[in-house]
């Protein structure tokens, strides 16, 4: 059988599963098992089938494979479509984890204000075996998903069907506590916070962790500056507010870009870092280690989060027991030169 190309030429159809089975001397069902990585195939037979696949340059047809197995070997991802370091790095890590698990990726973005439910419907129409909600934001009342496929969310705000969904992700609350506790351990009376946009669950988690750490230490909770939008410009605006306050000696920013803006604002105000003010960020972007001074920050292990999410989702898809345990070491504090012990006020210093 031949097909006609766009230019009107005739193009030979690629080899099908029948040709592979004939070349390998096995049944089509065995070819299907090998192609889809299923067990119960001997090493000798598997090698023979894979050799036939390579020799014939066979490309499995997705629609045919879905009919055979009831699965597409494709996972949908609902993403913000953001170029910010955290969401974009997490998306890359998810794609790599899915490829290692033998699944392709379909992407739907909510960047243009599209609701999560609309993005989920678009993925279901394409044909996916499961869905990951990456960095969800609060776009209205809590979303209760009734998708016909398993769903894993990397943030809150989504009600998942019992047995067909899971909440997986780095613990932003614990990470924010870690950052705040580090500053308190250096002798700072309290820690000021530059929050991210509060329609992001990640920003809410970091705000909550900061508050919990202050409360546990009996430290006063200072008022918040205006929430930022994750950008250096918004960090600079918040930093200018904080730089005017003489009692500000420690600042935890909800991401590194806002911390960078705060560093510039403090420098412009003549406040030395870390001599006058210690600063901690969140994300450990590549530039963080090369700032002046190098930035102390919370490092997220995006690969660990992605691997855990894909492990859980593929287990739900394939009917296997859901793997237990957290997402490895998902967050850790990287201490650099932007934090230091609180400095005594001038009046308390010994005079020469």
C-alpha positions in Angstrom: 0.0 0.0 0.0 1.2 3.5 -0.8 0.2 7.0 0.3 0.4 10.3 -1.5 2.6 13.0 0.0 2.0 16.8 0.1 3.8 17.4 -3.2 1.8 14.7 -4.9 4.6 12.1 -4.9 3.9 8.5 -3.9 5.5 7.4 -0.6 5.8 3.8 0.5 4.1 3.0 3.8 6.6 2.1 6.6 6.8 -1.5 7.8 4.1 -2.6 10.2 3.9 -5.0 13.2 3.1 -7.9 10.8 6.4 -7.4 8.9 8.4 -7.3 12.2 6.7 -10.4 13.5 7.4 -12.3 10.3 11.1 -11.2 10.3 11.6 -12.2 13.9 9.6 -15.4 13.6 7.2 -14.5 16.4 3.6 -13.5 16.8 2.3 -9.9 16.6 1.4 -10.1 20.2 5.0 -10.9 21.1 6.2 -7.9 19.1 3.7 -5.7 21.0 5.0 -7.0 24.3 8.6 -6.2 23.4 7.8 -2.8 21.9 5.9 -1.7 25.0 8.4 -3.1 27.5 6.1 -5.7 29.0 7.5 -8.7 30.9 7.2 -12.5 30.1 9.4 -12.3 27.0 12.7 -14.3 27.0 15.9 -12.4 26.4 16.6 -14.3 23.2 13.2 -13.5 21.8 13.4 -9.9 22.9 16.8 -9.5 21.1 15.4 -11.1 18.0 12.4 -8.7 17.9 14.5 -5.6 18.6 16.9 -6.6 15.8 14.0 -6.9 13.4 12.7 -3.5 14.6 16.1 -1.9 13.9 16.6 -3.7 10.6 13.2 -2.6 9.3 13.2 0.8 10.9 9.8 0.1 12.5 8.0 3.0 14.1 5.0 1.8 16.3 1.8 3.5 15.4 0.4 5.3 18.4 -3.3 4.8 17.6 -2.8 1.1 16.9 -0.8 0.6 20.1 -3.6 2.4 22.0 -6.2 0.0 20.5 -4.1 -3.0 21.3 -3.2 -2.1 24.9 -5.9 0.4 25.9 -3.0 2.8 26.5 -1.3 5.6 24.5 2.1 5.5 26.3 1.6 9.3 26.6 1.3 11.5 29.7 -0.2 14.9 29.7 1.3 17.9 31.6 -0.6 21.0 32.5 2.0 23.7 32.8 1.9 27.4 33.4 3.9 27.9 30.2 6.2 30.2 32.2 9.9 30.9 31.5 10.6 31.3 35.2 13.4 29.1 36.4 11.4 26.8 38.7 8.5 25.9 36.4 10.7 25.6 33.3 13.3 23.5 35.0 10.6 21.2 36.5 9.0 20.8 33.1 12.3 19.6 31.6 12.8 17.2 34.5 9.3 15.8 34.0 9.8 15.2 30.3 13.1 13.4 31.0 11.5 11.2 33.7 8.6 10.3 31.4 10.9 9.4 28.6 12.9 7.1 30.9 9.6 5.5 31.9 8.8 4.9 28.2 6.1 7.6 27.8 5.9 10.5 25.5 4.7 14.0 26.6 1.7 16.1 25.6 1.6 19.6 26.9 -1.2 22.1 27.7 -0.5 25.5 29.0 -2.5 27.8 31.2 -0.3 30.9 30.4 -3.1 32.8 28.7 -5.4 32.6 31.6 -6.9 29.3 30.6 -8.4 27.4 33.5 -6.8 24.1 34.6 -10.0 22.2 33.8 -9.9 23.4 30.2 -6.3 22.4 29.8 -7.1 18.9 31.2 -10.0 18.5 28.8 -7.6 19.4 25.9 -5.2 16.7 27.0 -7.9 14.1 27.3 -9.1 14.9 23.8 -5.5 14.2 22.5 -5.4 10.8 24.2 -3.3 10.5 27.4 -2.9 7.7 30.0 -2.4 10.1 32.9 -1.9 13.8 33.7 0.6 15.8 35.8 -0.5 19.2 37.1 2.8 21.1 37.3 3.0 24.2 39.6 -0.8 24.7 39.8 -2.1 28.2 40.7 -5.4 29.2 42.4 -7.6 30.0 39.4 -10.9 30.0 41.3 -12.9 27.5 43.5 -11.1 24.3 44.3 -11.0 22.1 41.2 -12.4 18.6 41.6 -11.1 16.6 38.7 -13.2 13.7 37.4 -10.8 12.7 34.6 -11.0 9.1 33.4 -7.2 8.8 33.8 -5.0 9.1 36.9 -3.8 12.5 37.9 -0.8 13.7 40.0 -0.7 17.3 41.2 2.6 19.0 42.2 0.7 21.6 44.3 -2.6 22.0 46.2 -5.9 23.5 45.2 -7.0 20.4 43.3 -9.4 17.7 44.8 -8.3 14.4 43.4 -10.4 11.2 43.1 -9.4 8.7 45.8 -7.3 5.9 44.2 -6.9 7.7 41.0 -4.8 10.7 42.0 -2.0 11.9 44.3 -0.4 15.0 45.6 3.4 14.8 45.0 6.0 17.6 45.3 8.7 19.2 47.2 7.7 20.4 50.7 7.8 24.2 50.3 6.6 24.7 53.8 9.6 22.7 55.3 12.0 24.4 52.9 10.9 27.9 54.0 11.2 26.9 57.6 14.7 25.7 56.9 15.6 29.1 55.4 14.1 31.1 58.2 15.6 28.9 60.9 19.0 29.4 59.4 18.7 33.2 59.7 17.4 32.9 63.3 20.3 30.6 64.2 22.7 33.4 63.3 21.2 35.5 66.1 18.7 37.7 64.1 15.8 38.7 66.3 13.4 38.1 63.5 13.3 37.5 59.7 11.4 39.6 57.2 9.8 38.0 54.2 9.4 39.1 50.6 6.4 36.9 49.5 5.6 35.7 46.0 2.2 36.1 44.3 -0.4 34.6 46.5 -2.4 32.9 43.8 0.6 30.5 43.5 0.4 27.6 45.9 4.2 27.5 46.0 4.3 31.1 47.3 1.7 30.3 49.9 3.7 27.3 51.1 6.8 29.5 51.6 4.8 32.1 53.4 3.4 29.5 55.7 6.8 27.9 56.4 8.3 31.3 57.3 5.4 32.0 59.7 5.7 28.5 61.3 9.5 29.0 61.9 9.0 32.4 63.5 6.2 31.0 65.8 8.2 28.0 66.8 11.2 30.2 67.8 9.0 32.8 69.6 10.2 35.5 67.2 7.9 38.4 66.3 6.3 38.3 62.9 7.0 41.5 61.1 4.6 43.0 58.5 4.9 41.9 54.9 6.0 44.2 52.1 3.8 44.2 49.0 3.9 40.7 47.4 6.2 40.3 44.5 5.6 38.7 41.1 8.8 36.6 41.2 10.7 39.2 39.2 13.9 41.1 40.3 11.9 44.4 39.8 9.3 43.4 42.4 12.1 42.2 44.8 13.8 45.6 44.3 10.5 47.4 45.2 10.1 45.3 48.3 13.8 45.7 49.2 13.5 49.5 49.0 10.7 49.3 51.6 12.7 47.1 53.9 15.9 49.1 53.5 14.3 52.1 55.1 13.7 50.1 58.3 16.7 50.2 60.6 15.6 47.0 62.5 15.7 44.9 59.4 18.7 42.6 59.7 17.5 39.4 57.9 15.4 38.8 54.8 14.0 35.6 53.2 12.8 36.1 49.7 10.4 33.6 48.1 12.6 33.2 45.1 16.2 34.0 43.9 15.1 36.6 41.4 13.3 38.7 44.0 16.3 38.2 46.3 18.5 39.6 43.6 16.3 42.7 43.4 16.4 43.1 47.1 20.2 42.9 47.1 20.4 45.8 44.7 17.9 47.8 46.7 19.9 47.3 49.9 23.2 48.2 48.1 21.6 51.4 46.8 20.5 52.3 50.3 24.0 51.7 51.7 23.0 48.6 53.6 25.8 46.0 53.4 25.1 42.3 52.9 25.7 40.4 55.1 27.2 43.0 57.4 23.9 44.9 57.9 21.3 42.6 56.4 21.5 38.8 55.7 19.5 37.6 52.6 18.3 34.1 51.7 16.6 33.2 48.4 14.9 30.2 47.0 15.5 28.0 43.9 19.4 28.2 43.6 19.3 29.5 40.1 22.6 29.1 38.2 23.6 32.8 38.8 23.1 32.6 42.5 26.6 31.3 43.2 28.2 34.2 41.2 26.5 37.2 42.7 28.3 39.7 44.9 28.0 38.3 47.5 27.1 34.8 46.5 23.5 34.1 47.5 22.5 31.7 50.3 19.4 29.9 48.9 17.2 26.9 49.1 18.0 24.4 46.3 15.1 22.4 44.9 15.9 18.9 43.5 13.6 19.1 40.5 14.8 15.7 39.2 13.8 14.0 42.4 10.3 15.6 42.4 9.8 14.7 38.7 11.0 11.1 39.2 8.7 10.7 42.2 5.7 12.2 40.3 6.3 9.9 37.3 6.8 6.8 39.5 3.5 7.4 41.3 1.6 8.2 38.1 2.9 5.3 36.0 2.1 3.0 39.0 -1.5 4.3 38.9 -1.7 3.9 35.1 -0.3 0.4 35.1 -2.2 -0.9 38.1 1.0 -1.4 40.2 1.3 -0.6 43.9 2.0 3.1 44.5 5.6 3.5 45.6 5.9 4.8 49.2 8.1 7.5 50.5 8.8 11.2 49.8 10.5 12.7 46.7 14.0 11.9 47.8 16.0 14.9 49.1 13.8 17.4 47.4 15.1 20.6 49.1 18.3 21.6 50.9 19.8 24.9 52.1 22.9 26.0 50.2 24.8 28.4 52.5 26.9 31.1 50.8 28.2 34.5 51.7 24.9 36.5 51.7 24.2 35.4 55.3 26.1 36.0 58.5 25.8 36.6 62.2 23.8 39.5 63.3 26.0 42.6 63.9 25.7 44.5 67.2 24.3 48.0 66.9 26.8 50.8 66.9 25.9 51.8 70.5 26.7 48.3 71.8 30.1 48.0 70.1 33.2 48.6 72.3 34.8 52.0 71.5 38.5 52.2 70.8 
